[in-house]
Amino acid sequence: MENQKLLSFVDIISSSATNLGSGSLITLSDIIVALIASLICAGIISYTYKYAYQGILYQKSFSLSLILISLITTSVIMVISGNLVLSLGMVGALSIVRFRAAVKDPLDIVFMFWAVSIGIANGVAAFKVSFAASIIISFIIIIVKKLPLSSTSYMVIVKCKPSTENELLKILSKETKKFYLKSKNINSDQLELIFETRIKDQSKLSKKISELSGVFNVNILSYSSNILDN
C-alpha cells in the first residue's frame, strides 16, 4: 500500500514536470507542485537574507517580498509557457512598468534577481535547477559572511595639538594595515585629523592614540556595512 502511494506521488511530480515544461494543458496539481517548490526555495532565500543582513533596521517586508516575487514569477511563467503570443504580450506589458523604489544595498538586487530566477525555473518545472541553485548560493553567502576575508574599514577622527601629529602617524603606521589622510583642519592650537584606515583591533588602536599627550578626543567609526567587509 505504501509503495502504491509513493509511486502515485512520483507520478504526480513527473506528470507536473512534463506539463509545465512542454506548455501543454496544466492541471491544478501541476500548479500546486510548482508553487510549493517556489515557496520552499523562496524560504531558503528569505532565511539567507535575514541571516546575512548587516544593516541597522531589518525590514521583514522585504523578506516577504522575496517570497511573493518568486511565487508571482512562477505563476506568470506557467501562464505564458508554450504560448508565443502571450509571451510577447507579457514582455510588452512589463516594459511599461517602472519600479522607483530605492535600493539601499546593492546586495538587495542580487536577492531580488535570485527570487525571480527561482520563479522562472519552477515555472518550467526545472526543479533540480531551482533547488540546487538555492542551496549552493545560500551556502556561499553564509560562508562568505563567516570568513574574515579582510580587515574592517574605519574612519578615525582625532583632535589633538599640532605637535602630536608625528607621533600619531607613527602609531597608525604600526597598528593599521594602511591608512589615508582624508581631512586636516587647523583651528588655533587644535588640529583635527580624519583618516580612513583598515584595522583588525579598533580598541587597541583607540587606547594607544588616547594615551598620547596632547590628544583631546578620538572617534572611530565603522566605514562600511557590506557583509563582505565584516
C-alpha positions in Angstrom: 0.0 0.0 0.0 2.8 2.4 0.9 4.6 1.6 -2.4 1.5 2.4 -4.3 1.2 5.8 -2.5 4.9 6.5 -3.1 4.6 5.7 -6.8 1.5 7.8 -7.2 3.2 10.8 -5.7 6.2 10.3 -8.0 3.8 10.0 -10.9 2.2 13.3 -10.0 5.6 15.1 -9.9 6.7 13.6 -13.2 3.4 14.5 -14.8 3.6 18.1 -13.5 7.2 18.4 -14.8 6.1 17.2 -18.2 3.1 19.5 -18.5 4.9 22.6 -17.2 7.9 22.0 -19.3 6.0 21.4 -22.6 3.5 24.2 -22.0 0.6 21.7 -22.5 -2.6 21.7 -20.5 -1.7 22.5 -16.9 -3.7 20.8 -14.2 -4.4 22.0 -10.7 -1.8 19.6 -9.3 0.8 21.0 -11.6 0.2 24.5 -10.3 0.3 23.3 -6.7 3.6 21.4 -7.2 5.3 24.4 -8.9 4.1 26.9 -6.2 5.2 24.6 -3.4 8.6 24.2 -4.9 8.9 28.0 -5.3 7.7 28.5 -1.7 10.4 26.2 -0.4 13.2 27.8 -2.4 11.9 31.3 -1.5 12.0 30.3 2.2 15.7 29.5 1.7 16.2 32.9 0.1 14.4 34.7 2.8 16.3 33.0 5.6 19.6 33.7 3.8 18.7 37.4 3.5 17.8 37.6 7.2 21.0 35.8 8.3 23.3 37.9 6.0 21.6 41.2 6.7 24.0 43.8 8.1 22.0 47.0 8.1 20.7 48.9 11.1 17.0 48.1 10.7 15.9 44.7 9.3 12.8 45.0 7.1 10.5 42.0 7.3 8.5 43.4 4.4 11.5 43.0 2.0 11.9 39.4 3.1 8.2 38.8 2.5 8.6 40.5 -0.9 11.2 38.0 -2.0 8.8 35.1 -1.3 6.0 36.8 -3.2 8.3 37.7 -6.1 9.2 34.0 -6.5 5.6 32.8 -6.3 4.3 35.5 -8.7 7.1 34.9 -11.2 6.2 31.1 -11.2 2.6 31.9 -11.9 3.4 34.2 -14.8 5.8 31.7 -16.4 3.2 29.0 -16.1 0.7 31.3 -17.9 3.0 32.2 -20.8 4.9 28.9 -21.2 4.4 27.4 -24.7 2.4 30.4 -25.9 4.4 32.8 -28.1 1.6 35.4 -28.3 1.2 35.6 -24.6 5.0 35.8 -24.1 5.3 38.8 -26.4 2.2 40.4 -24.8 3.7 39.9 -21.3 7.0 41.5 -22.4 5.2 44.5 -23.8 3.1 44.9 -20.6 6.1 44.7 -18.3 8.1 47.1 -20.4 5.8 50.0 -19.4 6.1 49.2 -15.6 8.5 51.4 -13.7 9.9 50.4 -10.3 11.1 53.5 -8.4 11.8 52.0 -5.0 15.3 53.0 -3.8 17.6 50.0 -3.3 19.7 50.8 -0.3 22.2 47.9 -0.6 23.4 46.6 -3.9 23.2 43.1 -2.5 19.4 43.5 -2.3 19.4 43.4 -6.1 21.1 40.1 -6.0 18.4 38.6 -3.7 15.6 40.0 -6.0 17.2 38.6 -9.1 17.7 35.3 -7.2 13.9 35.2 -6.4 13.0 35.9 -10.0 15.3 33.2 -11.4 13.9 30.6 -8.9 10.3 31.6 -10.0 11.3 31.1 -13.7 12.9 27.8 -13.1 10.0 26.3 -11.1 7.5 27.8 -13.7 9.0 25.5 -16.3 9.5 22.6 -13.9 13.3 22.9 -13.7 13.0 21.8 -10.0 16.6 20.4 -9.9 18.0 23.7 -11.0 16.0 25.8 -8.6 16.7 23.6 -5.5 20.4 23.1 -6.3 20.9 26.8 -7.1 19.1 27.9 -3.9 21.2 25.6 -1.7 24.5 26.4 -3.3 24.0 30.2 -3.4 22.8 30.2 0.2 25.8 28.2 1.3 28.2 30.5 -0.5 26.7 33.7 1.1 26.7 32.1 4.6 30.4 31.0 4.2 31.5 34.4 2.9 29.8 36.1 5.8 31.6 33.9 8.3 35.0 34.1 6.8 37.2 37.1 7.8 38.1 37.9 4.2 39.6 41.3 5.0 40.1 43.8 7.8 37.3 46.2 8.5 37.4 49.8 7.2 37.1 52.6 9.8 37.1 56.3 9.9 39.4 57.6 12.7 38.8 61.2 13.8 41.4 62.7 16.2 41.5 66.1 17.8 44.9 66.9 19.2 47.7 69.5 19.4 49.7 70.2 16.2 52.9 68.9 17.9 51.3 65.4 18.4 50.7 64.8 14.7 54.1 63.0 14.0 53.6 60.6 17.0 50.0 59.9 15.8 51.2 59.0 12.3 53.8 56.5 13.8 51.1 54.7 15.8 48.8 54.5 12.7 51.7 53.1 10.7 52.3 50.3 13.3 48.7 49.4 14.2 47.0 49.6 10.8 47.5 47.8 7.6 47.2 51.0 5.7 45.7 54.5 6.3 44.8 57.5 4.2 44.5 61.1 5.4 41.1 62.4 4.2 40.9 65.7 6.0 43.1 68.0 8.1 41.7 71.1 9.9 43.7 73.5 12.0 41.9 75.8 14.4 44.2 78.0 16.6 46.0 75.5 18.8 43.9 72.4 17.9 44.3 70.1 15.0 41.6 67.8 13.7 42.7 64.8 11.5 40.4 62.4 9.7 41.8 59.1 8.5 40.4 56.1 6.6 42.1 53.0 7.9 41.9 49.2 7.8 42.4 47.6 11.2 41.6 44.4 13.0 41.6 45.6 16.6 40.0 49.1 16.9 40.0 49.1 20.7 43.8 48.6 20.8 44.3 51.5 18.3 41.9 53.7 20.3 43.7 53.1 23.5 47.2 53.8 22.1 46.0 57.1 20.5 44.3 58.2 23.7 47.5 57.6 25.7 49.3 60.2 23.5 50.0 63.5 25.2 48.1 66.4 23.5 45.2 64.2 22.3 41.9 65.8 23.2 39.4 63.4 21.6 39.4 60.1 19.5 36.4 58.8 17.5 36.5 55.6 15.5 33.5 55.0 13.2 32.7 51.9 11.0 33.1 52.9 7.4 31.2 50.1 5.7 28.2 47.8 6.4 28.7 45.5 3.5 28.7 41.8 4.5 31.9 41.2 2.5 33.8 43.7 4.7 32.8 42.4 8.1 
